[in-house]
């Protein structure tokens, strides 16, 4: 739930804005006077402020300065009458998030507030860099212990304090936005705005206006002047994701901005100067696009002030285990599930998979598996079917209920449990409790099934559990019933 602070001396505005959010999960705290609003900021730390620009006691500019003195990253959205839009625009140049014209369009109010809350989260939620994960870790994290990721961490540390353009390269889903946010949060601009634009997600005819803004009447539907992301981000950092999908016309305008620090709004003649640091990202081969005539070579050189290349997940070795543990811990908490770990067979499947969607795909797979499992261990059967199909895994449990067994085929557990635990500690296991329980349970079930000659009803009787529970355990532990009982590698 988010908190919206509304500062407006008009009782009607306070009423309709509060009503607009009545059916949402956001709370509106209304204040008639600026001093009351400042006290609310100190006491309640709201996520966004809606500020009337025509206040009786002080000007909107003075109120804005007081708000920013308390919380420099708090998004402020001006509410203004139609005749004072120029004043609001000037205020935005100083750092306001947006402005809304009266009479208020309540759907527009909600959309702007949601956008401002997203930006607030991006600026305030830290991106931690972790080489190992603890259960207490919260928030977004760049997880990795591989040599490739250590180089990424070093690169972030080198370039973050320097006011240069950064180009982040990597396949989709490798975590480019997290790296961009880490650069911002360790930069000298960390107290200024951080905004993001996905160049591939916005239609070409709207992208220019999104970046540079437009004048009233510049095109059909442009009913008022609009401030673009570059003006909103003056003094801060703008993350341009999927920069390789930018159309040629915008490539020229971006190049001019990088060279001269100035631009013009769509349909305007006024030259506007801004101070914005650009961090760009792409999953495309820009050099090949230059060779094909689809991308400006001079823009590539400008963007490539410093390059950080993110490795694909399949090239990060044991980082996969760290990431699985990280997502399992975080997702289990968010879904209020108690999951101890991943079975050996499931882990083997995950390690054999090529992960074309990288970390983003892995997170989705872990979430799916947590939702699917009805125990405390994620077994192979709970993984998404496409994962198992892709690597050619056969059905987990095969054979009939009653089969002849070869007693010599049952894998024995270590004769010395202490030796097993010692070995796992040496291997720096982070899930030893679940691994040990799984080892013993797998051997117990396989041994009882062997004694019962594969008769699951008899095995369930000996174990003192139901036949359905036994079947579930056979599936979750990856025990195969064919012409023999195989407990797998213990």
C-alpha positions as CSV (number, residue, x, y, z in Angstrom):
1,X,0.0,0.0,0.0
2,X,1.2,3.5,-0.9
3,X,0.6,6.8,0.8
4,X,-0.4,9.9,-1.1
5,X,-0.1,13.3,0.5
6,X,-2.4,16.0,-0.9
7,X,-1.8,19.6,0.0
8,X,-4.6,21.9,-1.3
9,X,-6.7,24.6,0.3
10,X,-9.7,23.7,-1.8
11,X,-12.0,21.4,0.2
12,X,-13.6,20.1,-3.0
13,X,-10.2,19.0,-4.4
14,X,-9.4,17.2,-1.2
15,X,-12.7,15.4,-1.3
16,X,-12.6,14.2,-4.9
17,X,-9.0,13.1,-4.8
18,X,-9.6,11.1,-1.6
19,X,-12.6,9.5,-3.2
20,X,-10.6,8.7,-6.3
21,X,-8.4,6.4,-4.3
22,X,-11.1,5.0,-2.1
23,X,-11.3,1.7,-4.0
24,X,-7.5,1.3,-4.3
25,X,-4.9,0.0,-2.0
26,X,-3.4,3.5,-1.5
27,X,-4.1,5.8,1.4
28,X,-4.7,9.5,0.9
29,X,-3.7,12.0,3.7
30,X,-5.0,15.5,3.0
31,X,-3.7,18.7,4.3
32,X,-5.1,22.2,3.9
33,X,-1.9,24.1,4.8
34,X,1.8,23.6,3.9
35,X,3.0,23.4,7.4
36,X,0.5,20.5,8.0
37,X,1.8,18.8,4.9
38,X,5.4,19.2,6.0
39,X,4.6,17.6,9.4
40,X,2.9,14.7,7.6
41,X,6.1,14.2,5.5
42,X,8.2,14.1,8.7
43,X,5.8,11.7,10.5
44,X,4.5,9.4,7.7
45,X,7.0,9.5,4.9
46,X,4.5,9.5,2.0
47,X,5.3,8.0,-1.4
48,X,4.1,11.0,-3.5
49,X,2.9,14.5,-2.9
50,X,0.1,16.2,-4.8
51,X,0.7,19.9,-4.3
52,X,-1.5,22.8,-5.3
53,X,0.6,25.5,-6.9
54,X,-1.7,28.4,-5.8
55,X,-1.5,28.3,-2.0
56,X,-2.6,31.2,0.2
57,X,0.3,31.3,2.7
58,X,3.3,30.7,0.4
59,X,4.0,30.1,-3.3
60,X,4.2,26.6,-4.8
61,X,7.9,27.2,-5.4
62,X,8.5,27.8,-1.7
63,X,6.5,24.8,-0.7
64,X,8.4,22.7,-3.2
65,X,11.7,23.8,-1.7
66,X,10.6,22.9,1.8
67,X,9.4,19.5,0.7
68,X,12.6,18.7,-1.1
69,X,14.6,19.9,2.0
70,X,12.9,17.1,4.0
71,X,13.1,14.4,1.3
72,X,15.0,15.1,-1.9
73,X,13.7,11.9,-3.6
74,X,10.0,12.5,-2.8
75,X,8.0,12.9,-6.1
76,X,6.0,16.1,-6.2
77,X,3.1,16.4,-8.7
78,X,1.7,19.9,-9.1
79,X,-2.0,20.6,-9.3
80,X,-2.7,23.9,-11.1
81,X,-5.3,25.9,-12.8
82,X,-5.3,26.2,-16.6
83,X,-3.9,29.7,-16.6
84,X,-0.8,28.8,-14.6
85,X,0.6,25.9,-16.7
86,X,3.7,27.9,-17.6
87,X,4.5,28.3,-13.9
88,X,4.1,24.6,-13.4
89,X,6.4,23.9,-16.3
90,X,9.1,26.1,-14.8
91,X,8.7,24.3,-11.5
92,X,9.1,21.0,-13.3
93,X,12.5,22.1,-14.6
94,X,13.5,22.5,-11.0
95,X,12.6,18.9,-10.2
96,X,8.8,18.3,-10.0
97,X,7.7,15.0,-11.2
98,X,4.6,16.1,-13.2
99,X,1.7,18.5,-13.2
100,X,-2.1,18.1,-13.5
101,X,-4.5,20.7,-14.7
102,X,-7.8,21.5,-13.1
103,X,-10.5,20.3,-13.4
104,X,-8.9,17.1,-12.5
105,X,-9.2,13.9,-14.6
106,X,-9.3,11.4,-11.8
107,X,-8.1,8.5,-14.0
108,X,-5.1,10.7,-15.0
109,X,-4.5,11.5,-11.3
110,X,-4.3,7.8,-10.5
111,X,-2.1,7.0,-13.4
112,X,0.4,9.8,-12.5
113,X,0.4,8.7,-8.9
114,X,1.1,5.1,-9.8
115,X,4.0,6.2,-12.1
116,X,5.4,8.4,-9.4
117,X,5.3,5.6,-6.9
118,X,7.1,3.3,-9.3
119,X,9.9,6.0,-9.6
120,X,10.0,6.5,-5.8
121,X,10.6,2.7,-5.4
122,X,13.3,2.7,-8.0
123,X,15.1,5.6,-6.4
124,X,14.7,4.5,-2.8
125,X,15.0,0.7,-2.9
126,X,18.6,-0.2,-2.8
127,X,20.3,-2.6,-5.2
128,X,22.6,-4.7,-3.1
129,X,25.6,-6.5,-4.5
130,X,25.9,-9.9,-2.9
131,X,28.4,-12.7,-3.2
132,X,26.3,-14.9,-0.9
133,X,22.7,-14.8,0.3
134,X,21.4,-14.8,3.8
135,X,17.7,-15.4,4.8
136,X,17.5,-11.8,6.0
137,X,18.3,-10.3,2.6
138,X,15.6,-8.0,1.3
139,X,15.1,-5.8,-1.8
140,X,16.7,-6.1,-5.2
141,X,20.1,-7.7,-5.4
142,X,22.7,-8.4,-7.9
143,X,23.7,-11.9,-6.9
144,X,26.9,-13.6,-8.0
145,X,30.2,-15.1,-7.0
146,X,31.5,-16.1,-10.4
147,X,34.6,-14.4,-11.9
148,X,32.4,-12.9,-14.6
149,X,30.1,-11.2,-12.1
150,X,33.1,-10.0,-10.0
151,X,34.2,-8.1,-13.0
152,X,30.8,-6.6,-13.3
153,X,30.9,-5.5,-9.7
154,X,34.3,-3.9,-10.2
155,X,33.1,-2.1,-13.3
156,X,30.1,-0.6,-11.4
157,X,32.5,0.6,-8.7
158,X,34.8,2.2,-11.3
159,X,32.3,4.1,-13.3
160,X,29.5,5.0,-10.9
161,X,31.2,8.1,-9.4
162,X,32.3,9.3,-12.9
163,X,29.9,11.5,-14.8
164,X,30.2,9.5,-18.1
165,X,27.7,7.8,-20.3
166,X,27.5,4.0,-19.7
167,X,26.4,1.3,-22.1
168,X,25.2,-2.0,-20.5
169,X,25.2,-5.0,-22.9
170,X,23.7,-8.4,-22.3
171,X,21.0,-10.8,-23.3
172,X,17.4,-10.2,-22.3
173,X,16.8,-11.0,-18.6
174,X,20.5,-10.7,-17.5
175,X,19.7,-7.8,-15.0
176,X,20.7,-4.7,-17.0
177,X,18.2,-2.4,-15.2
178,X,19.6,-3.6,-11.8
179,X,23.1,-2.6,-12.9
180,X,21.8,0.8,-14.1
181,X,20.2,1.4,-10.7
182,X,23.3,0.3,-8.9
183,X,25.3,2.8,-11.0
184,X,22.9,5.6,-10.1
185,X,22.8,4.8,-6.4
186,X,26.6,4.9,-6.1
187,X,26.9,8.0,-8.2
188,X,27.2,11.7,-7.3
189,X,23.7,12.2,-8.6
190,X,22.0,9.7,-6.2
191,X,20.0,12.5,-4.6
192,X,18.6,13.6,-8.0
193,X,15.9,11.9,-10.1
194,X,16.3,8.5,-11.7
195,X,13.9,7.8,-14.6
196,X,13.6,4.9,-17.0
197,X,12.4,4.6,-20.6
198,X,12.0,1.4,-22.5
199,X,12.6,2.4,-26.1
200,X,11.1,-0.9,-27.4
201,X,7.9,-0.7,-25.3
202,X,6.7,2.7,-26.5
203,X,5.3,3.2,-30.1
204,X,7.7,5.2,-32.3
205,X,5.3,8.1,-32.8
206,X,5.0,8.5,-29.0
207,X,8.6,7.9,-28.0
208,X,9.9,11.3,-29.1
209,X,7.2,13.0,-27.1
210,X,8.0,10.8,-24.1
211,X,11.7,11.7,-24.2
212,X,11.6,15.4,-25.3
213,X,8.0,16.5,-24.6
214,X,5.8,18.5,-26.9
215,X,4.1,21.8,-27.4
216,X,0.3,22.3,-27.4
217,X,-1.0,21.4,-30.9
218,X,2.2,19.7,-32.0
219,X,0.1,16.8,-33.2
220,X,-3.4,15.4,-33.0
221,X,-4.2,14.9,-29.4
222,X,-1.6,17.3,-28.0
223,X,-4.0,19.4,-26.1
224,X,-1.5,20.9,-23.8
225,X,2.3,21.3,-23.4
226,X,4.0,18.2,-22.1
227,X,7.3,17.9,-20.4
228,X,9.4,15.0,-21.4
229,X,11.7,12.7,-19.4
230,X,14.8,14.7,-20.2
231,X,13.4,17.8,-18.6
232,X,12.0,15.9,-15.7
233,X,15.3,14.3,-15.1
234,X,17.4,17.5,-15.1
235,X,20.4,16.9,-12.8
236,X,19.7,13.2,-12.5
237,X,20.1,10.0,-14.4
238,X,18.0,8.6,-17.3
239,X,18.1,4.9,-18.1
240,X,17.3,4.2,-21.8
241,X,16.6,0.5,-22.0
242,X,16.7,-1.3,-25.4
243,X,18.5,1.6,-27.0
244,X,19.0,-0.5,-30.1
245,X,15.3,-0.3,-30.9
246,X,15.3,3.5,-31.2
247,X,14.2,4.8,-34.6
248,X,16.6,6.8,-36.8
249,X,15.0,10.2,-36.2
250,X,15.4,9.8,-32.5
251,X,18.9,8.6,-32.8
252,X,19.8,12.0,-34.3
253,X,18.1,13.9,-31.5
254,X,19.7,11.8,-28.8
255,X,23.1,12.4,-30.5
256,X,22.6,16.1,-30.5
257,X,21.6,16.0,-26.8
258,X,24.7,14.0,-25.9
259,X,26.9,16.4,-27.8
260,X,25.4,19.8,-26.9
261,X,23.2,19.1,-23.9
262,X,20.3,20.7,-25.5
263,X,17.1,19.8,-27.5
264,X,13.7,21.2,-28.6
265,X,10.3,19.8,-27.7
266,X,8.2,18.3,-30.5
267,X,6.5,21.2,-32.3
268,X,8.6,23.8,-30.5
269,X,11.3,26.3,-31.3
270,X,12.7,26.9,-27.8
271,X,16.1,25.4,-27.2
272,X,16.2,23.7,-23.8
273,X,19.4,22.9,-22.0
274,X,19.6,20.0,-19.6
275,X,22.2,18.2,-17.5
276,X,21.3,14.5,-17.6
277,X,23.5,11.5,-17.3
278,X,22.5,8.7,-19.7
279,X,22.9,5.0,-18.8
280,X,21.8,2.9,-21.8
281,X,21.3,-0.8,-22.3
282,X,20.8,-3.1,-25.2
283,X,20.6,-6.8,-26.1
284,X,21.4,-6.2,-29.7
285,X,24.6,-6.2,-31.7
286,X,25.0,-2.5,-32.3
287,X,28.1,-2.9,-34.4
288,X,26.3,-5.2,-36.8
289,X,23.4,-2.7,-36.9
290,X,25.9,0.0,-37.8
291,X,27.3,-2.2,-40.6
292,X,23.7,-2.8,-41.9
293,X,22.9,0.9,-41.9
294,X,20.3,0.6,-39.1
295,X,22.2,2.5,-36.4
296,X,24.3,5.7,-36.3
297,X,27.9,4.9,-35.8
298,X,28.6,8.3,-34.1
299,X,25.7,7.7,-31.6
300,X,27.2,4.3,-30.8
301,X,30.6,5.9,-30.0
302,X,28.8,8.5,-27.8
303,X,26.8,5.9,-25.9
304,X,29.8,3.7,-25.4
305,X,31.6,6.0,-23.1
306,X,32.1,3.0,-20.8
307,X,30.8,-0.5,-21.5
308,X,29.7,-3.1,-19.0
309,X,28.9,-6.6,-20.4
310,X,26.7,-8.9,-18.4
311,X,27.3,-12.6,-18.8
312,X,24.4,-15.0,-19.7
313,X,23.2,-17.2,-16.9
314,X,24.5,-20.3,-18.6
315,X,28.0,-18.9,-18.4
316,X,28.0,-18.1,-14.7
317,X,28.6,-21.6,-13.3
318,X,27.7,-22.0,-9.6
319,X,26.0,-18.6,-9.6
320,X,22.9,-20.6,-10.6
321,X,22.8,-22.3,-7.2
322,X,23.1,-18.9,-5.5
323,X,20.3,-17.4,-7.6
324,X,18.0,-20.4,-7.0
325,X,18.6,-20.0,-3.2
326,X,18.0,-16.2,-3.5
327,X,14.7,-16.5,-5.4
328,X,13.5,-19.5,-3.3
329,X,14.0,-17.5,-0.1
330,X,12.4,-14.3,-1.4
331,X,9.5,-15.9,-3.2
332,X,8.8,-18.3,-0.3
333,X,8.5,-15.3,2.0
334,X,6.2,-13.4,-0.4
335,X,3.9,-16.4,-0.9
336,X,4.0,-17.3,2.8
337,X,5.3,-20.8,1.9
338,X,7.8,-22.9,3.9
339,X,10.2,-24.4,1.4
340,X,13.4,-26.0,2.6
341,X,15.2,-26.5,-0.7
342,X,15.4,-28.2,-4.1
343,X,15.8,-32.0,-4.6
344,X,19.0,-33.2,-6.3
345,X,17.2,-34.4,-9.4
346,X,15.4,-31.1,-9.8
347,X,18.7,-29.3,-9.3
348,X,20.3,-31.5,-12.0
349,X,17.5,-30.5,-14.4
350,X,17.9,-26.8,-13.7
351,X,21.6,-27.0,-14.2
352,X,21.2,-28.9,-17.5
353,X,18.8,-26.3,-18.9
354,X,20.2,-23.5,-21.1
355,X,18.2,-20.6,-19.7
356,X,17.5,-18.5,-22.9
357,X,15.5,-16.1,-20.7
358,X,18.4,-15.9,-18.2
359,X,17.7,-14.6,-14.6
360,X,14.2,-13.4,-15.5
361,X,13.2,-16.8,-16.7
362,X,14.8,-18.5,-13.6
363,X,12.8,-16.3,-11.3
364,X,9.6,-17.3,-13.1
365,X,10.5,-21.0,-12.9
366,X,11.2,-20.8,-9.1
367,X,7.9,-19.0,-8.5
368,X,6.0,-21.6,-10.6
369,X,7.7,-24.4,-8.7
370,X,7.0,-22.9,-5.3
371,X,3.3,-22.6,-6.2
372,X,3.2,-26.1,-7.6
373,X,4.8,-28.0,-4.7
374,X,2.7,-29.3,-1.8
375,X,5.6,-30.2,0.4
376,X,8.8,-28.5,1.7
377,X,11.1,-29.7,-1.1
378,X,10.8,-28.7,-4.7
379,X,11.0,-32.0,-6.6
380,X,11.6,-32.5,-10.3
381,X,7.9,-33.1,-10.9
382,X,7.0,-29.6,-9.8
383,X,9.2,-27.9,-12.3
384,X,7.5,-26.4,-15.4
385,X,6.9,-29.0,-18.1
386,X,8.8,-27.0,-20.8
387,X,12.0,-27.2,-18.7
388,X,11.8,-30.9,-18.3
389,X,10.8,-31.4,-22.0
390,X,13.6,-29.2,-23.3
391,X,16.4,-31.3,-21.7
392,X,14.7,-34.6,-22.7
393,X,13.8,-35.9,-19.2
394,X,11.6,-38.9,-19.2
395,X,8.6,-39.3,-16.9
396,X,9.8,-39.2,-13.3
397,X,8.0,-42.3,-12.0
398,X,7.7,-45.2,-14.4
399,X,6.5,-48.8,-14.0
400,X,3.6,-50.5,-12.3
401,X,2.6,-51.0,-8.7
402,X,3.9,-54.5,-8.3
403,X,7.3,-55.4,-9.9
404,X,10.1,-57.8,-9.3
405,X,13.1,-56.1,-7.7
406,X,16.8,-56.5,-7.8
407,X,17.9,-56.0,-4.2
408,X,21.5,-55.3,-5.3
409,X,20.3,-52.2,-7.2
410,X,19.3,-50.2,-4.1
411,X,21.7,-47.3,-3.4
412,X,23.1,-47.4,0.1
413,X,23.4,-44.3,2.2
414,X,26.8,-43.3,3.5
415,X,27.8,-45.7,6.3
416,X,29.0,-42.7,8.3
417,X,26.5,-39.9,8.3
418,X,29.1,-37.7,9.9
419,X,31.3,-38.1,6.9
420,X,28.4,-37.1,4.6
421,X,27.7,-33.9,6.6
422,X,31.4,-33.1,6.8
423,X,31.7,-33.4,3.0
424,X,28.7,-31.1,2.4
425,X,30.1,-28.6,4.8
426,X,33.4,-28.6,2.9
427,X,31.3,-28.0,-0.3
428,X,29.8,-25.0,1.4
429,X,26.3,-26.3,1.2
430,X,23.7,-23.8,2.2
431,X,20.8,-26.3,2.5
432,X,22.3,-29.1,4.6
433,X,19.3,-29.8,6.7
434,X,17.1,-30.5,3.6
435,X,19.8,-32.5,1.9
436,X,20.4,-34.8,4.9
437,X,16.7,-35.4,5.4
438,X,16.2,-36.1,1.7
439,X,19.1,-38.5,1.7
440,X,17.7,-40.5,4.6
441,X,14.1,-40.5,3.4
442,X,15.1,-41.6,-0.1
443,X,17.1,-44.6,1.3
444,X,14.3,-45.5,3.7
445,X,11.6,-45.6,1.0
446,X,13.8,-47.5,-1.5
447,X,14.7,-50.1,1.2
448,X,11.1,-50.6,2.3
449,X,9.9,-50.9,-1.3
450,X,12.6,-53.5,-1.9
451,X,11.6,-55.5,1.1
452,X,7.9,-55.2,-0.1
453,X,8.9,-56.5,-3.5
454,X,7.7,-53.3,-5.1
455,X,4.2,-53.5,-3.7
456,X,3.3,-50.0,-2.8
457,X,0.3,-50.9,-0.6
458,X,2.5,-53.2,1.5
459,X,5.3,-50.5,1.6
460,X,2.8,-47.9,2.8
461,X,1.6,-50.3,5.6
462,X,5.2,-50.9,6.8
463,X,5.9,-47.1,6.8
464,X,2.6,-46.3,8.5
465,X,1.6,-43.8,5.8
466,X,-1.1,-43.8,3.2
467,X,-0.5,-45.2,-0.3
468,X,-1.2,-41.7,-1.8
469,X,1.4,-40.2,0.6
470,X,3.9,-42.9,-0.5
471,X,3.3,-42.1,-4.2
472,X,3.8,-38.4,-3.5
473,X,7.1,-39.1,-1.7
474,X,8.3,-41.4,-4.5
475,X,7.6,-38.6,-7.0
476,X,9.1,-35.8,-4.9
477,X,12.3,-37.8,-4.1
478,X,12.8,-38.9,-7.7
479,X,12.7,-42.6,-6.9
480,X,12.3,-44.7,-10.1
481,X,10.3,-47.9,-10.1
482,X,11.1,-50.1,-13.1
483,X,12.6,-53.6,-12.8
484,X,14.4,-52.4,-9.8
485,X,14.3,-49.7,-7.1
486,X,16.8,-47.0,-7.7
487,X,17.2,-44.4,-4.9
488,X,19.5,-42.3,-7.0
489,X,22.9,-41.0,-6.1
490,X,23.1,-40.7,-2.4
